[in-house]
Amino acid sequence: MKWRVILEPDLETGEWAVWCPELPGCVSAGETEQEALENIREAIALYLETDFIKLAPGAVTREVIVG
């Protein structure tokens, strides 16, 4: 799966910040552009991992539409 990421250089340190606009809060960084890309790949994979939530007996899962 492809994800768009934004790389931003830090002019003071020379390091790179990287974030994925489609995944709020999914950010990373690296000393080089390549390292930043490797780190954001890992961050995206972790972001997309399913969290298993233990529900109370009788709980029901539903989907809603907003807007």
N, CA, C and O atoms as a Tripos MOL2 file, in Angstrom:
@<TRIPOS>MOLECULE
protein
  268   267    67     0     0
PROTEIN
NO_CHARGES

@<TRIPOS>ATOM
      1 N           0.8430   -1.1680    0.0000 N.3       1 MET1
      2 CA          0.0000    0.0000    0.0000 C.3       1 MET1
      3 C           0.8950    1.2410    0.0000 C.2       1 MET1
      4 O           1.8980    1.2930    0.7110 O.2       1 MET1
      5 N           0.5250    2.2240   -0.7960 N.am      2 LYS2
      6 CA          1.3090    3.4550   -0.8780 C.3       2 LYS2
      7 C           0.6880    4.5230    0.0100 C.2       2 LYS2
      8 O          -0.5340    4.6540    0.0900 O.2       2 LYS2
      9 N           1.5520    5.2860    0.6780 N.am      3 TRP3
     10 CA          1.1380    6.4120    1.5090 C.3       3 TRP3
     11 C           1.9710    7.6190    1.1260 C.2       3 TRP3
     12 O           3.1810    7.5100    0.9260 O.2       3 TRP3
     13 N           1.3260    8.7630    1.0250 N.am      4 ARG4
     14 CA          2.0330   10.0170    0.7560 C.3       4 ARG4
     15 C           2.6670   10.4860    2.0600 C.2       4 ARG4
     16 O           2.0050   10.5040    3.0980 O.2       4 ARG4
     17 N           3.9420   10.8650    2.0190 N.am      5 VAL5
     18 CA          4.6210   11.4060    3.1950 C.3       5 VAL5
     19 C           5.2750   12.7310    2.8340 C.2       5 VAL5
     20 O           5.6290   12.9750    1.6810 O.2       5 VAL5
     21 N           5.4250   13.5720    3.8320 N.am      6 ILE6
     22 CA          6.0520   14.8780    3.6560 C.3       6 ILE6
     23 C           7.3680   14.8840    4.4250 C.2       6 ILE6
     24 O           7.3950   14.5930    5.6210 O.2       6 ILE6
     25 N           8.4450   15.2120    3.7430 N.am      7 LEU7
     26 CA          9.7660   15.3120    4.3690 C.3       7 LEU7
     27 C          10.1160   16.7840    4.5100 C.2       7 LEU7
     28 O           9.9690   17.5590    3.5650 O.2       7 LEU7
     29 N          10.5770   17.1630    5.6900 N.am      8 GLU8
     30 CA         10.9670   18.5540    5.9350 C.3       8 GLU8
     31 C          12.3540   18.5830    6.5770 C.2       8 GLU8
     32 O          12.5600   17.9900    7.6360 O.2       8 GLU8
     33 N          13.3000   19.2670    5.9450 N.am      9 PRO9
     34 CA         14.6380   19.3480    6.5350 C.3       9 PRO9
     35 C          14.6690   20.3590    7.6730 C.2       9 PRO9
     36 O          14.0090   21.3970    7.6210 O.2       9 PRO9
     37 N          15.4380   20.0390    8.6910 N.am     10 ASP10
     38 CA         15.6930   20.9840    9.7790 C.3      10 ASP10
     39 C          16.9980   21.6970    9.4310 C.2      10 ASP10
     40 O          18.0680   21.0890    9.4640 O.2      10 ASP10
     41 N          16.9100   22.9650    9.1010 N.am     11 LEU11
     42 CA         18.0850   23.7000    8.6310 C.3      11 LEU11
     43 C          19.1570   23.8560    9.7000 C.2      11 LEU11
     44 O          20.3260   24.0520    9.3680 O.2      11 LEU11
     45 N          18.7900   23.7730   10.9730 N.am     12 GLU12
     46 CA         19.7740   23.9110   12.0520 C.3      12 GLU12
     47 C          20.5430   22.6260   12.2950 C.2      12 GLU12
     48 O          21.7560   22.6600   12.5010 O.2      12 GLU12
     49 N          19.8470   21.4780   12.2730 N.am     13 THR13
     50 CA         20.5020   20.2120   12.6010 C.3      13 THR13
     51 C          20.8720   19.3800   11.3850 C.2      13 THR13
     52 O          21.7310   18.5020   11.4640 O.2      13 THR13
     53 N          20.2170   19.6590   10.2490 N.am     14 GLY14
     54 CA         20.4470   18.8530    9.0590 C.3      14 GLY14
     55 C          19.6450   17.5650    9.0490 C.2      14 GLY14
     56 O          19.7430   16.7810    8.1050 O.2      14 GLY14
     57 N          18.8510   17.3360   10.0920 N.am     15 GLU15
     58 CA         18.0370   16.1300   10.1580 C.3      15 GLU15
     59 C          16.7290   16.3430    9.4030 C.2      15 GLU15
     60 O          16.4300   17.4520    8.9600 O.2      15 GLU15
     61 N          15.9530   15.2680    9.2610 N.am     16 TRP16
     62 CA         14.7080   15.3000    8.5100 C.3      16 TRP16
     63 C          13.5250   14.9090    9.3860 C.2      16 TRP16
     64 O          13.5730   13.9110   10.1050 O.2      16 TRP16
     65 N          12.4690   15.7010    9.3190 N.am     17 ALA17
     66 CA         11.1870   15.3370    9.9200 C.3      17 ALA17
     67 C          10.3300   14.7690    8.7930 C.2      17 ALA17
     68 O          10.4500   15.1920    7.6440 O.2      17 ALA17
     69 N           9.4700   13.8180    9.1210 N.am     18 VAL18
     70 CA          8.6070   13.2170    8.1070 C.3      18 VAL18
     71 C           7.2650   12.8900    8.7380 C.2      18 VAL18
     72 O           7.1890   12.4250    9.8760 O.2      18 VAL18
     73 N           6.2000   13.1450    7.9730 N.am     19 TRP19
     74 CA          4.8620   12.8550    8.4790 C.3      19 TRP19
     75 C           3.9470   12.4300    7.3490 C.2      19 TRP19
     76 O           4.1970   12.7240    6.1800 O.2      19 TRP19
     77 N           2.8780   11.7290    7.7180 N.am     20 CYS20
     78 CA          1.9190   11.2020    6.7600 C.3      20 CYS20
     79 C           0.6040   11.9640    6.9340 C.2      20 CYS20
     80 O          -0.0820   11.7610    7.9350 O.2      20 CYS20
     81 N           0.2320   12.8350    5.9920 N.am     21 PRO21
     82 CA         -0.9600   13.6720    6.1450 C.3      21 PRO21
     83 C          -2.2590   12.8840    6.3340 C.2      21 PRO21
     84 O          -3.1700   13.3500    7.0190 O.2      21 PRO21
     85 N          -2.3490   11.7040    5.7380 N.am     22 GLU22
     86 CA         -3.5690   10.9110    5.8320 C.3      22 GLU22
     87 C          -3.7290   10.2030    7.1720 C.2      22 GLU22
     88 O          -4.8080    9.6960    7.4790 O.2      22 GLU22
     89 N          -2.6700   10.1650    7.9700 N.am     23 LEU23
     90 CA         -2.7080    9.4780    9.2650 C.3      23 LEU23
     91 C          -2.3350   10.4740   10.3610 C.2      23 LEU23
     92 O          -1.1550   10.6230   10.6790 O.2      23 LEU23
     93 N          -3.3150   11.1550   10.9410 N.am     24 PRO24
     94 CA         -3.0340   12.1920   11.9400 C.3      24 PRO24
     95 C          -2.1560   11.6790   13.0810 C.2      24 PRO24
     96 O          -2.4320   10.6390   13.6790 O.2      24 PRO24
     97 N          -1.1050   12.4210   13.3650 N.am     25 GLY25
     98 CA         -0.2060   12.0630   14.4560 C.3      25 GLY25
     99 C           0.8660   11.0580   14.0770 C.2      25 GLY25
    100 O           1.6970   10.7000   14.9110 O.2      25 GLY25
    101 N           0.8640   10.5980   12.8430 N.am     26 CYS26
    102 CA          1.8650    9.6280   12.4080 C.3      26 CYS26
    103 C           3.0780   10.4020   11.8890 C.2      26 CYS26
    104 O           3.0960   10.8630   10.7470 O.2      26 CYS26
    105 N           4.0730   10.5330   12.7360 N.am     27 VAL27
    106 CA          5.2640   11.3200   12.4260 C.3      27 VAL27
    107 C           6.5170   10.5470   12.8040 C.2      27 VAL27
    108 O           6.4730    9.6170   13.6100 O.2      27 VAL27
    109 N           7.6190   10.9410   12.2180 N.am     28 SER28
    110 CA          8.9060   10.3560   12.5800 C.3      28 SER28
    111 C           9.9990   11.3260   12.1530 C.2      28 SER28
    112 O           9.7160   12.4570   11.7590 O.2      28 SER28
    113 N          11.2420   10.8800   12.2310 N.am     29 ALA29
    114 CA         12.3820   11.7100   11.8650 C.3      29 ALA29
    115 C          13.5790   10.8060   11.6130 C.2      29 ALA29
    116 O          13.5480    9.6100   11.9000 O.2      29 ALA29
    117 N          14.6270   11.4010   11.0730 N.am     30 GLY30
    118 CA         15.8570   10.6670   10.8570 C.3      30 GLY30
    119 C          17.0030   11.6260   10.5960 C.2      30 GLY30
    120 O          16.7960   12.7840   10.2340 O.2      30 GLY30
    121 N          18.2130   11.1220   10.7850 N.am     31 GLU31
    122 CA         19.3880   11.9540   10.5380 C.3      31 GLU31
    123 C          19.5810   12.2190    9.0540 C.2      31 GLU31
    124 O          20.1380   13.2460    8.6660 O.2      31 GLU31
    125 N          19.1110   11.2730    8.2130 N.am     32 THR32
    126 CA         19.1850   11.4380    6.7690 C.3      32 THR32
    127 C          17.7840   11.2660    6.1890 C.2      32 THR32
    128 O          16.8770   10.7730    6.8600 O.2      32 THR32
    129 N          17.6240   11.6780    4.9430 N.am     33 GLU33
    130 CA         16.3270   11.4910    4.2850 C.3      33 GLU33
    131 C          15.9680   10.0070    4.2240 C.2      33 GLU33
    132 O          14.8220    9.6360    4.4780 O.2      33 GLU33
    133 N          16.9340    9.1630    3.8930 N.am     34 GLN34
    134 CA         16.7000    7.7180    3.8090 C.3      34 GLN34
    135 C          16.2800    7.1480    5.1610 C.2      34 GLN34
    136 O          15.3440    6.3530    5.2360 O.2      34 GLN34
    137 N          16.9660    7.5490    6.2270 N.am     35 GLU35
    138 CA         16.6160    7.0580    7.5650 C.3      35 GLU35
    139 C          15.2090    7.5230    7.9520 C.2      35 GLU35
    140 O          14.4490    6.7650    8.5540 O.2      35 GLU35
    141 N          14.8670    8.7530    7.6110 N.am     36 ALA36
    142 CA         13.5260    9.2650    7.9080 C.3      36 ALA36
    143 C          12.4660    8.4440    7.1790 C.2      36 ALA36
    144 O          11.4240    8.1310    7.7530 O.2      36 ALA36
    145 N          12.7250    8.0930    5.9170 N.am     37 LEU37
    146 CA         11.7780    7.2700    5.1650 C.3      37 LEU37
    147 C          11.6370    5.8750    5.7670 C.2      37 LEU37
    148 O          10.5280    5.3460    5.8430 O.2      37 LEU37
    149 N          12.7350    5.2800    6.1910 N.am     38 GLU38
    150 CA         12.6700    3.9720    6.8500 C.3      38 GLU38
    151 C          11.8680    4.0720    8.1450 C.2      38 GLU38
    152 O          11.0580    3.1980    8.4520 O.2      38 GLU38
    153 N          12.0990    5.1410    8.8990 N.am     39 ASN39
    154 CA         11.3990    5.3130   10.1730 C.3      39 ASN39
    155 C           9.9090    5.5510    9.9810 C.2      39 ASN39
    156 O           9.1060    5.0590   10.7740 O.2      39 ASN39
    157 N           9.5160    6.2980    8.9410 N.am     40 ILE40
    158 CA          8.0880    6.5480    8.7370 C.3      40 ILE40
    159 C           7.3950    5.2820    8.2510 C.2      40 ILE40
    160 O           6.2190    5.0710    8.5470 O.2      40 ILE40
    161 N           8.1030    4.4440    7.5140 N.am     41 ARG41
    162 CA          7.5100    3.1490    7.1290 C.3      41 ARG41
    163 C           7.1410    2.3500    8.3750 C.2      41 ARG41
    164 O           6.0520    1.7830    8.4620 O.2      41 ARG41
    165 N           8.0470    2.3140    9.3210 N.am     42 GLU42
    166 CA          7.7820    1.6000   10.5730 C.3      42 GLU42
    167 C           6.6560    2.2770   11.3510 C.2      42 GLU42
    168 O           5.7960    1.5970   11.9110 O.2      42 GLU42
    169 N           6.6540    3.6060   11.3900 N.am     43 ALA43
    170 CA          5.6160    4.3340   12.1140 C.3      43 ALA43
    171 C           4.2380    4.0780   11.5030 C.2      43 ALA43
    172 O           3.2580    3.9130   12.2290 O.2      43 ALA43
    173 N           4.1610    4.0450   10.1710 N.am     44 ILE44
    174 CA          2.8860    3.7750    9.5060 C.3      44 ILE44
    175 C           2.4140    2.3660    9.8200 C.2      44 ILE44
    176 O           1.2360    2.1600   10.1120 O.2      44 ILE44
    177 N           3.3100    1.4020    9.7640 N.am     45 ALA45
    178 CA          2.9390    0.0170   10.0770 C.3      45 ALA45
    179 C           2.3930   -0.0860   11.5010 C.2      45 ALA45
    180 O           1.3920   -0.7630   11.7350 O.2      45 ALA45
    181 N           3.0480    0.5800   12.4490 N.am     46 LEU46
    182 CA          2.5790    0.5520   13.8360 C.3      46 LEU46
    183 C           1.2450    1.2820   13.9780 C.2      46 LEU46
    184 O           0.3720    0.8430   14.7270 O.2      46 LEU46
    185 N           1.0910    2.3780   13.2710 N.am     47 TYR47
    186 CA         -0.1480    3.1560   13.3150 C.3      47 TYR47
    187 C          -1.3310    2.3130   12.8440 C.2      47 TYR47
    188 O          -2.4290    2.4080   13.3920 O.2      47 TYR47
    189 N          -1.0950    1.4930   11.8300 N.am     48 LEU48
    190 CA         -2.1690    0.7080   11.2350 C.3      48 LEU48
    191 C          -2.4320   -0.6220   11.9350 C.2      48 LEU48
    192 O          -3.3970   -1.3100   11.6010 O.2      48 LEU48
    193 N          -1.5990   -0.9930   12.8930 N.am     49 GLU49
    194 CA         -1.8310   -2.2330   13.6330 C.3      49 GLU49
    195 C          -3.1740   -2.1740   14.3400 C.2      49 GLU49
    196 O          -3.5550   -1.1470   14.9010 O.2      49 GLU49
    197 N          -3.8760   -3.2830   14.3030 N.am     50 THR50
    198 CA         -5.1680   -3.3650   14.9640 C.3      50 THR50
    199 C          -4.9740   -3.5020   16.4640 C.2      50 THR50
    200 O          -4.2130   -4.3470   16.9330 O.2      50 THR50
    201 N          -5.6720   -2.6600   17.2040 N.am     51 ASP51
    202 CA         -5.6820   -2.7830   18.6590 C.3      51 ASP51
    203 C          -6.8630   -3.6580   19.0420 C.2      51 ASP51
    204 O          -8.0080   -3.3680   18.6940 O.2      51 ASP51
    205 N          -6.5760   -4.7180   19.7520 N.am     52 PHE52
    206 CA         -7.6530   -5.5840   20.2120 C.3      52 PHE52
    207 C          -8.1590   -5.0430   21.5350 C.2      52 PHE52
    208 O          -7.4170   -4.9410   22.5120 O.2      52 PHE52
    209 N          -9.4270   -4.7030   21.5460 N.am     53 ILE53
    210 CA        -10.0430   -4.1060   22.7230 C.3      53 ILE53
    211 C         -10.9760   -5.1300   23.3410 C.2      53 ILE53
    212 O         -11.8350   -5.6890   22.6590 O.2      53 ILE53
    213 N         -10.8090   -5.3720   24.6180 N.am     54 LYS54
    214 CA        -11.6980   -6.2880   25.3220 C.3      54 LYS54
    215 C         -12.9830   -5.5280   25.6490 C.2      54 LYS54
    216 O         -12.9760   -4.5630   26.4140 O.2      54 LYS54
    217 N         -14.0710   -5.9800   25.0620 N.am     55 LEU55
    218 CA        -15.3540   -5.3280   25.2700 C.3      55 LEU55
    219 C         -16.1170   -5.9760   26.4230 C.2      55 LEU55
    220 O         -15.9560   -7.1620   26.7110 O.2      55 LEU55
    221 N         -16.9330   -5.1800   27.0610 N.am     56 ALA56
    222 CA        -17.7830   -5.6930   28.1380 C.3      56 ALA56
    223 C         -18.8330   -6.6280   27.5410 C.2      56 ALA56
    224 O         -19.2190   -6.4700   26.3830 O.2      56 ALA56
    225 N         -19.2900   -7.5880   28.3170 N.am     57 PRO57
    226 CA        -20.3480   -8.4810   27.8260 C.3      57 PRO57
    227 C         -21.5560   -7.6560   27.3650 C.2      57 PRO57
    228 O         -21.9760   -6.7230   28.0500 O.2      57 PRO57
    229 N         -22.0930   -8.0000   26.2300 N.am     58 GLY58
    230 CA        -23.2600   -7.3050   25.7130 C.3      58 GLY58
    231 C         -22.9190   -6.0810   24.8640 C.2      58 GLY58
    232 O         -23.8170   -5.4730   24.2810 O.2      58 GLY58
    233 N         -21.6400   -5.7060   24.7840 N.am     59 ALA59
    234 CA        -21.2440   -4.5460   23.9820 C.3      59 ALA59
    235 C         -21.4800   -4.8330   22.5130 C.2      59 ALA59
    236 O         -21.3460   -5.9750   22.0720 O.2      59 ALA59
    237 N         -21.8280   -3.8110   21.7550 N.am     60 VAL60
    238 CA        -22.1180   -3.9390   20.3430 C.3      60 VAL60
    239 C         -21.2510   -2.9510   19.5680 C.2      60 VAL60
    240 O         -21.0860   -1.8060   19.9900 O.2      60 VAL60
    241 N         -20.7030   -3.3800   18.4500 N.am     61 THR61
    242 CA        -19.9150   -2.5030   17.5920 C.3      61 THR61
    243 C         -20.7800   -2.0400   16.4310 C.2      61 THR61
    244 O         -21.4560   -2.8530   15.7990 O.2      61 THR61
    245 N         -20.7670   -0.7610   16.1460 N.am     62 ARG62
    246 CA        -21.5280   -0.1800   15.0550 C.3      62 ARG62
    247 C         -20.6330    0.7950   14.2940 C.2      62 ARG62
    248 O         -19.6120    1.2370   14.8200 O.2      62 ARG62
    249 N         -21.0090    1.1330   13.0630 N.am     63 GLU63
    250 CA        -20.3420    2.1600   12.2860 C.3      63 GLU63
    251 C         -21.3070    3.3180   12.1040 C.2      63 GLU63
    252 O         -22.5130    3.1060   11.9810 O.2      63 GLU63
    253 N         -20.7980    4.5220   12.0870 N.am     64 VAL64
    254 CA        -21.6300    5.7040   11.8700 C.3      64 VAL64
    255 C         -21.0470    6.5260   10.7380 C.2      64 VAL64
    256 O         -19.8490    6.4570   10.4630 O.2      64 VAL64
    257 N         -21.8910    7.2990   10.0870 N.am     65 ILE65
    258 CA        -21.4720    8.2030    9.0320 C.3      65 ILE65
    259 C         -21.5770    9.6130    9.5580 C.2      65 ILE65
    260 O         -22.5950    9.9900   10.1390 O.2      65 ILE65
    261 N         -20.5310   10.4010    9.3580 N.am     66 VAL66
    262 CA        -20.5130   11.7940    9.8030 C.3      66 VAL66
    263 C         -20.4720   12.6880    8.5730 C.2      66 VAL66
    264 O         -19.6730   12.4730    7.6610 O.2      66 VAL66
    265 N         -21.3380   13.6860    8.5570 N.am     67 GLY67
    266 CA        -21.3120   14.6640    7.4610 C.3      67 GLY67
    267 C         -22.2320   14.3600    6.3380 C.2      67 GLY67
    268 O         -22.2910   15.1140    5.3660 O.2      67 GLY67
@<TRIPOS>BOND
     1     1     2 1
     2     2     3 1
     3     3     4 2
     4     3     5 am
     5     5     6 1
     6     6     7 1
     7     7     8 2
     8     7     9 am
     9     9    10 1
    10    10    11 1
    11    11    12 2
    12    11    13 am
    13    13    14 1
    14    14    15 1
    15    15    16 2
    16    15    17 am
    17    17    18 1
    18    18    19 1
    19    19    20 2
    20    19    21 am
    21    21    22 1
    22    22    23 1
    23    23    24 2
    24    23    25 am
    25    25    26 1
    26    26    27 1
    27    27    28 2
    28    27    29 am
    29    29    30 1
    30    30    31 1
    31    31    32 2
    32    31    33 am
    33    33    34 1
    34    34    35 1
    35    35    36 2
    36    35    37 am
    37    37    38 1
    38    38    39 1
    39    39    40 2
    40    39    41 am
    41    41    42 1
    42    42    43 1
    43    43    44 2
    44    43    45 am
    45    45    46 1
    46    46    47 1
    47    47    48 2
    48    47    49 am
    49    49    50 1
    50    50    51 1
    51    51    52 2
    52    51    53 am
    53    53    54 1
    54    54    55 1
    55    55    56 2
    56    55    57 am
    57    57    58 1
    58    58    59 1
    59    59    60 2
    60    59    61 am
    61    61    62 1
    62    62    63 1
    63    63    64 2
    64    63    65 am
    65    65    66 1
    66    66    67 1
    67    67    68 2
    68    67    69 am
    69    69    70 1
    70    70    71 1
    71    71    72 2
    72    71    73 am
    73    73    74 1
    74    74    75 1
    75    75    76 2
    76    75    77 am
    77    77    78 1
    78    78    79 1
    79    79    80 2
    80    79    81 am
    81    81    82 1
    82    82    83 1
    83    83    84 2
    84    83    85 am
    85    85    86 1
    86    86    87 1
    87    87    88 2
    88    87    89 am
    89    89    90 1
    90    90    91 1
    91    91    92 2
    92    91    93 am
    93    93    94 1
    94    94    95 1
    95    95    96 2
    96    95    97 am
    97    97    98 1
    98    98    99 1
    99    99   100 2
   100    99   101 am
   101   101   102 1
   102   102   103 1
   103   103   104 2
   104   103   105 am
   105   105   106 1
   106   106   107 1
   107   107   108 2
   108   107   109 am
   109   109   110 1
   110   110   111 1
   111   111   112 2
   112   111   113 am
   113   113   114 1
   114   114   115 1
   115   115   116 2
   116   115   117 am
   117   117   118 1
   118   118   119 1
   119   119   120 2
   120   119   121 am
   121   121   122 1
   122   122   123 1
   123   123   124 2
   124   123   125 am
   125   125   126 1
   126   126   127 1
   127   127   128 2
   128   127   129 am
   129   129   130 1
   130   130   131 1
   131   131   132 2
   132   131   133 am
   133   133   134 1
   134   134   135 1
   135   135   136 2
   136   135   137 am
   137   137   138 1
   138   138   139 1
   139   139   140 2
   140   139   141 am
   141   141   142 1
   142   142   143 1
   143   143   144 2
   144   143   145 am
   145   145   146 1
   146   146   147 1
   147   147   148 2
   148   147   149 am
   149   149   150 1
   150   150   151 1
   151   151   152 2
   152   151   153 am
   153   153   154 1
   154   154   155 1
   155   155   156 2
   156   155   157 am
   157   157   158 1
   158   158   159 1
   159   159   160 2
   160   159   161 am
   161   161   162 1
   162   162   163 1
   163   163   164 2
   164   163   165 am
   165   165   166 1
   166   166   167 1
   167   167   168 2
   168   167   169 am
   169   169   170 1
   170   170   171 1
   171   171   172 2
   172   171   173 am
   173   173   174 1
   174   174   175 1
   175   175   176 2
   176   175   177 am
   177   177   178 1
   178   178   179 1
   179   179   180 2
   180   179   181 am
   181   181   182 1
   182   182   183 1
   183   183   184 2
   184   183   185 am
   185   185   186 1
   186   186   187 1
   187   187   188 2
   188   187   189 am
   189   189   190 1
   190   190   191 1
   191   191   192 2
   192   191   193 am
   193   193   194 1
   194   194   195 1
   195   195   196 2
   196   195   197 am
   197   197   198 1
   198   198   199 1
   199   199   200 2
   200   199   201 am
   201   201   202 1
   202   202   203 1
   203   203   204 2
   204   203   205 am
   205   205   206 1
   206   206   207 1
   207   207   208 2
   208   207   209 am
   209   209   210 1
   210   210   211 1
   211   211   212 2
   212   211   213 am
   213   213   214 1
   214   214   215 1
   215   215   216 2
   216   215   217 am
   217   217   218 1
   218   218   219 1
   219   219   220 2
   220   219   221 am
   221   221   222 1
   222   222   223 1
   223   223   224 2
   224   223   225 am
   225   225   226 1
   226   226   227 1
   227   227   228 2
   228   227   229 am
   229   229   230 1
   230   230   231 1
   231   231   232 2
   232   231   233 am
   233   233   234 1
   234   234   235 1
   235   235   236 2
   236   235   237 am
   237   237   238 1
   238   238   239 1
   239   239   240 2
   240   239   241 am
   241   241   242 1
   242   242   243 1
   243   243   244 2
   244   243   245 am
   245   245   246 1
   246   246   247 1
   247   247   248 2
   248   247   249 am
   249   249   250 1
   250   250   251 1
   251   251   252 2
   252   251   253 am
   253   253   254 1
   254   254   255 1
   255   255   256 2
   256   255   257 am
   257   257   258 1
   258   258   259 1
   259   259   260 2
   260   259   261 am
   261   261   262 1
   262   262   263 1
   263   263   264 2
   264   263   265 am
   265   265   266 1
   266   266   267 1
   267   267   268 2
@<TRIPOS>SUBSTRUCTURE
     1 MET1         2 RESIDUE 1 A MET
     2 LYS2         6 RESIDUE 1 A LYS
     3 TRP3        10 RESIDUE 1 A TRP
     4 ARG4        14 RESIDUE 1 A ARG
     5 VAL5        18 RESIDUE 1 A VAL
     6 ILE6        22 RESIDUE 1 A ILE
     7 LEU7        26 RESIDUE 1 A LEU
     8 GLU8        30 RESIDUE 1 A GLU
     9 PRO9        34 RESIDUE 1 A PRO
    10 ASP10       38 RESIDUE 1 A ASP
    11 LEU11       42 RESIDUE 1 A LEU
    12 GLU12       46 RESIDUE 1 A GLU
    13 THR13       50 RESIDUE 1 A THR
    14 GLY14       54 RESIDUE 1 A GLY
    15 GLU15       58 RESIDUE 1 A GLU
    16 TRP16       62 RESIDUE 1 A TRP
    17 ALA17       66 RESIDUE 1 A ALA
    18 VAL18       70 RESIDUE 1 A VAL
    19 TRP19       74 RESIDUE 1 A TRP
    20 CYS20       78 RESIDUE 1 A CYS
    21 PRO21       82 RESIDUE 1 A PRO
    22 GLU22       86 RESIDUE 1 A GLU
    23 LEU23       90 RESIDUE 1 A LEU
    24 PRO24       94 RESIDUE 1 A PRO
    25 GLY25       98 RESIDUE 1 A GLY
    26 CYS26      102 RESIDUE 1 A CYS
    27 VAL27      106 RESIDUE 1 A VAL
    28 SER28      110 RESIDUE 1 A SER
    29 ALA29      114 RESIDUE 1 A ALA
    30 GLY30      118 RESIDUE 1 A GLY
    31 GLU31      122 RESIDUE 1 A GLU
    32 THR32      126 RESIDUE 1 A THR
    33 GLU33      130 RESIDUE 1 A GLU
    34 GLN34      134 RESIDUE 1 A GLN
    35 GLU35      138 RESIDUE 1 A GLU
    36 ALA36      142 RESIDUE 1 A ALA
    37 LEU37      146 RESIDUE 1 A LEU
    38 GLU38      150 RESIDUE 1 A GLU
    39 ASN39      154 RESIDUE 1 A ASN
    40 ILE40      158 RESIDUE 1 A ILE
    41 ARG41      162 RESIDUE 1 A ARG
    42 GLU42      166 RESIDUE 1 A GLU
    43 ALA43      170 RESIDUE 1 A ALA
    44 ILE44      174 RESIDUE 1 A ILE
    45 ALA45      178 RESIDUE 1 A ALA
    46 LEU46      182 RESIDUE 1 A LEU
    47 TYR47      186 RESIDUE 1 A TYR
    48 LEU48      190 RESIDUE 1 A LEU
    49 GLU49      194 RESIDUE 1 A GLU
    50 THR50      198 RESIDUE 1 A THR
    51 ASP51      202 RESIDUE 1 A ASP
    52 PHE52      206 RESIDUE 1 A PHE
    53 ILE53      210 RESIDUE 1 A ILE
    54 LYS54      214 RESIDUE 1 A LYS
    55 LEU55      218 RESIDUE 1 A LEU
    56 ALA56      222 RESIDUE 1 A ALA
    57 PRO57      226 RESIDUE 1 A PRO
    58 GLY58      230 RESIDUE 1 A GLY
    59 ALA59      234 RESIDUE 1 A ALA
    60 VAL60      238 RESIDUE 1 A VAL
    61 THR61      242 RESIDUE 1 A THR
    62 ARG62      246 RESIDUE 1 A ARG
    63 GLU63      250 RESIDUE 1 A GLU
    64 VAL64      254 RESIDUE 1 A VAL
    65 ILE65      258 RESIDUE 1 A ILE
    66 VAL66      262 RESIDUE 1 A VAL
    67 GLY67      266 RESIDUE 1 A GLY
